[in-house]
Amino acid sequence: PAAMREWGRRQYDKGDYSSAFEYFTRAAELGDVEAHYKLACMYNYEHGVEKDMGKKICHLEEAIIGGHPAARYNLGVFEFQTGNSERAVKHWIIAASQGDDQSIKLLLKKFRRGIVSKDDLAAALRAHKAAVDATKSPQRDAGEEFFRNLGRKF
């Protein structure tokens, strides 16, 4: 499914939304979480498909089940826009605990407006830090350095 998703991404980047949709759909049927997220985005932005909030939410939920933090963030945005601020905050807290930076930024913003409690924000900040720290390793640092240097050679 990863290869199908990647091929779909390439088609999407070229503006061939119809082909991208087909590849993302195949990858999603095989359980690819990122493909579900890409399909949700296509339904949201009407790229190659008609806007369909039901299908968007369905694909976001599938991506969330697979642990996709950006999908959870976006479902939180949808919940907030439809008046479910409590559910939105819960989504953002969970996404933050998965290391999602956008969720932390939004939680800080909503805290300043009195929508998020101090305790919830503090817990989200601790969980976010733990998630980010868990991804740090010498191997990851070496890989990032390799790819930074690779770009300089071309």
DRENMI-418206 format. One record per residue (C-alpha): x, y, z; residue number from 1. Coordinates in nm, 4 decimals, decimal comma, padded with zeros to 6 digits, always signed. Layout:
// DRENMI-418206
pt x->X; y->Y; z->Z; num->NUM
...
This chain:
// DRENMI-418206
pt x->+00,0000; y->+00,0000; z->+00,0000; num->1
pt x->+00,2872; y->+00,2434; z->+00,0635; num->2
pt x->+00,3967; y->+00,2265; z->-00,3003; num->3
pt x->+00,0400; y->+00,2924; z->-00,4180; num->4
pt x->+00,0128; y->+00,5869; z->-00,1809; num->5
pt x->+00,3454; y->+00,7251; z->-00,3043; num->6
pt x->+00,2359; y->+00,6908; z->-00,6647; num->7
pt x->-00,0869; y->+00,8666; z->-00,5720; num->8
pt x->+00,1098; y->+01,1490; z->-00,4108; num->9
pt x->+00,3136; y->+01,1931; z->-00,7275; num->10
pt x->-00,0021; y->+01,2077; z->-00,9392; num->11
pt x->-00,1572; y->+01,4519; z->-00,6923; num->12
pt x->+00,1496; y->+01,6769; z->-00,7073; num->13
pt x->+00,1217; y->+01,6799; z->-01,0876; num->14
pt x->-00,2432; y->+01,7841; z->-01,0607; num->15
pt x->-00,3762; y->+01,4489; z->-01,1845; num->16
pt x->-00,6330; y->+01,4218; z->-00,9059; num->17
pt x->-00,8315; y->+01,1460; z->-01,0743; num->18
pt x->-00,5330; y->+00,9093; z->-01,0812; num->19
pt x->-00,4277; y->+01,0183; z->-00,7332; num->20
pt x->-00,7742; y->+00,9377; z->-00,6039; num->21
pt x->-00,7576; y->+00,5876; z->-00,7520; num->22
pt x->-00,4161; y->+00,5134; z->-00,6007; num->23
pt x->-00,5081; y->+00,6586; z->-00,2602; num->24
pt x->-00,8314; y->+00,4576; z->-00,2611; num->25
pt x->-00,6477; y->+00,1330; z->-00,3353; num->26
pt x->-00,3894; y->+00,2034; z->-00,0654; num->27
pt x->-00,6620; y->+00,2956; z->+00,1859; num->28
pt x->-00,8497; y->-00,0275; z->+00,1101; num->29
pt x->-00,5298; y->-00,2084; z->+00,2073; num->30
pt x->-00,5170; y->-00,0203; z->+00,5360; num->31
pt x->-00,2748; y->+00,2618; z->+00,4595; num->32
pt x->-00,3426; y->+00,5320; z->+00,7191; num->33
pt x->-00,1764; y->+00,8147; z->+00,5242; num->34
pt x->-00,3881; y->+00,7278; z->+00,2185; num->35
pt x->-00,7025; y->+00,7690; z->+00,4277; num->36
pt x->-00,5751; y->+01,1104; z->+00,5354; num->37
pt x->-00,5009; y->+01,2113; z->+00,1743; num->38
pt x->-00,8516; y->+01,1044; z->+00,0682; num->39
pt x->-01,0003; y->+01,3147; z->+00,3493; num->40
pt x->-00,8042; y->+01,6126; z->+00,2184; num->41
pt x->-00,9245; y->+01,5503; z->-00,1372; num->42
pt x->-01,2872; y->+01,5445; z->-00,0208; num->43
pt x->-01,2313; y->+01,8602; z->+00,1808; num->44
pt x->-01,0640; y->+02,0629; z->-00,0956; num->45
pt x->-01,2643; y->+01,9187; z->-00,3874; num->46
pt x->-00,9527; y->+01,7905; z->-00,5625; num->47
pt x->-01,0835; y->+01,5475; z->-00,8201; num->48
pt x->-01,3984; y->+01,4738; z->-00,6190; num->49
pt x->-01,7035; y->+01,6633; z->-00,5029; num->50
pt x->-01,6830; y->+01,8050; z->-00,1534; num->51
pt x->-01,8277; y->+01,5431; z->+00,0792; num->52
pt x->-01,7986; y->+01,6091; z->+00,4516; num->53
pt x->-01,9297; y->+01,2625; z->+00,5402; num->54
pt x->-01,6571; y->+01,0892; z->+00,3399; num->55
pt x->-01,4002; y->+01,3368; z->+00,4698; num->56
pt x->-01,4917; y->+01,2519; z->+00,8306; num->57
pt x->-01,4993; y->+00,8784; z->+00,7564; num->58
pt x->-01,1448; y->+00,8877; z->+00,6161; num->59
pt x->-01,0229; y->+01,1110; z->+00,8995; num->60
pt x->-01,1626; y->+00,8630; z->+01,1511; num->61
pt x->-00,9910; y->+00,5717; z->+00,9752; num->62
pt x->-00,6637; y->+00,7632; z->+00,9817; num->63
pt x->-00,7153; y->+00,8455; z->+01,3498; num->64
pt x->-00,7711; y->+00,4789; z->+01,4326; num->65
pt x->-00,4329; y->+00,4171; z->+01,2700; num->66
pt x->-00,2694; y->+00,6834; z->+01,4884; num->67
pt x->-00,2414; y->+00,9736; z->+01,2409; num->68
pt x->-00,1912; y->+01,2944; z->+01,4477; num->69
pt x->-00,2680; y->+01,5408; z->+01,1669; num->70
pt x->-00,5980; y->+01,3634; z->+01,1008; num->71
pt x->-00,6869; y->+01,3990; z->+01,4683; num->72
pt x->-00,5906; y->+01,7672; z->+01,4591; num->73
pt x->-00,8125; y->+01,8227; z->+01,1554; num->74
pt x->-01,1055; y->+01,6386; z->+01,3094; num->75
pt x->-01,0619; y->+01,8682; z->+01,6094; num->76
pt x->-01,0826; y->+02,1698; z->+01,3797; num->77
pt x->-01,3999; y->+02,0298; z->+01,2238; num->78
pt x->-01,5517; y->+01,9654; z->+01,5682; num->79
pt x->-01,4676; y->+02,3197; z->+01,6780; num->80
pt x->-01,6176; y->+02,4706; z->+01,3630; num->81
pt x->-01,9397; y->+02,2766; z->+01,4220; num->82
pt x->-01,9687; y->+02,3967; z->+01,7816; num->83
pt x->-01,8242; y->+02,0960; z->+01,9631; num->84
pt x->-01,5388; y->+02,2754; z->+02,1379; num->85
pt x->-01,5085; y->+02,0162; z->+02,4151; num->86
pt x->-01,4589; y->+01,7333; z->+02,1661; num->87
pt x->-01,2231; y->+01,9510; z->+01,9634; num->88
pt x->-01,0013; y->+02,0134; z->+02,2658; num->89
pt x->-00,9913; y->+01,6393; z->+02,3392; num->90
pt x->-00,8783; y->+01,5692; z->+01,9819; num->91
pt x->-00,6068; y->+01,8359; z->+02,0023; num->92
pt x->-00,4809; y->+01,7062; z->+02,3367; num->93
pt x->-00,4509; y->+01,3538; z->+02,1966; num->94
pt x->-00,2802; y->+01,4798; z->+01,8790; num->95
pt x->-00,0399; y->+01,6848; z->+02,0936; num->96
pt x->+00,0402; y->+01,3714; z->+02,2943; num->97
pt x->+00,1364; y->+01,2102; z->+01,9624; num->98
pt x->+00,3842; y->+01,4930; z->+01,8991; num->99
pt x->+00,1685; y->+01,7130; z->+01,6735; num->100
pt x->+00,3043; y->+02,0690; z->+01,6842; num->101
pt x->-00,0047; y->+02,2276; z->+01,5260; num->102
pt x->-00,2183; y->+02,0956; z->+01,8096; num->103
pt x->+00,0076; y->+02,2477; z->+02,0736; num->104
pt x->-00,0025; y->+02,5852; z->+01,8973; num->105
pt x->-00,3810; y->+02,5719; z->+01,8746; num->106
pt x->-00,4193; y->+02,4620; z->+02,2382; num->107
pt x->-00,2056; y->+02,7591; z->+02,3456; num->108
pt x->-00,4236; y->+02,9903; z->+02,1375; num->109
pt x->-00,7438; y->+02,8441; z->+02,2812; num->110
pt x->-00,5981; y->+02,8649; z->+02,6343; num->111
pt x->-00,5441; y->+03,2396; z->+02,5878; num->112
pt x->-00,9105; y->+03,2663; z->+02,4886; num->113
pt x->-01,0269; y->+03,0683; z->+02,7912; num->114
pt x->-01,1384; y->+02,7599; z->+02,5996; num->115
pt x->-00,8658; y->+02,5262; z->+02,7326; num->116
pt x->-00,7976; y->+02,4875; z->+03,1053; num->117
pt x->-00,4538; y->+02,5418; z->+03,2532; num->118
pt x->-00,4421; y->+02,1788; z->+03,3701; num->119
pt x->-00,5336; y->+02,0435; z->+03,0260; num->120
pt x->-00,2725; y->+02,2643; z->+02,8603; num->121
pt x->-00,0032; y->+02,1607; z->+03,1083; num->122
pt x->-00,0820; y->+01,7917; z->+03,0575; num->123
pt x->-00,0769; y->+01,8357; z->+02,6788; num->124
pt x->+00,2582; y->+02,0151; z->+02,6924; num->125
pt x->+00,4112; y->+01,7371; z->+02,9043; num->126
pt x->+00,2738; y->+01,4659; z->+02,6762; num->127
pt x->+00,3912; y->+01,6508; z->+02,3642; num->128
pt x->+00,7426; y->+01,6866; z->+02,5042; num->129
pt x->+00,7524; y->+01,3172; z->+02,5932; num->130
pt x->+00,6399; y->+01,2214; z->+02,2414; num->131
pt x->+00,8970; y->+01,4460; z->+02,0767; num->132
pt x->+01,1731; y->+01,3251; z->+02,3082; num->133
pt x->+01,0825; y->+00,9631; z->+02,2273; num->134
pt x->+01,1580; y->+01,0242; z->+01,8599; num->135
pt x->+01,5086; y->+01,1548; z->+01,9249; num->136
pt x->+01,8014; y->+00,9231; z->+01,8604; num->137
pt x->+02,1562; y->+00,9454; z->+01,7289; num->138
pt x->+02,0460; y->+00,7451; z->+01,4241; num->139
pt x->+01,7689; y->+00,9910; z->+01,3445; num->140
pt x->+02,0076; y->+01,2849; z->+01,3861; num->141
pt x->+02,2600; y->+01,1169; z->+01,1541; num->142
pt x->+01,9882; y->+01,0504; z->+00,8961; num->143
pt x->+01,8668; y->+01,4091; z->+00,9035; num->144
pt x->+02,2252; y->+01,5341; z->+00,8662; num->145
pt x->+02,2788; y->+01,2973; z->+00,5728; num->146
pt x->+01,9731; y->+01,4280; z->+00,3882; num->147
pt x->+02,0607; y->+01,7914; z->+00,4631; num->148
pt x->+02,4074; y->+01,7341; z->+00,3125; num->149
pt x->+02,2643; y->+01,5390; z->+00,0206; num->150
pt x->+02,0638; y->+01,8451; z->-00,0847; num->151
pt x->+02,3796; y->+02,0569; z->-00,0918; num->152
pt x->+02,5522; y->+01,8259; z->-00,3390; num->153
pt x->+02,2914; y->+01,8651; z->-00,6127; num->154
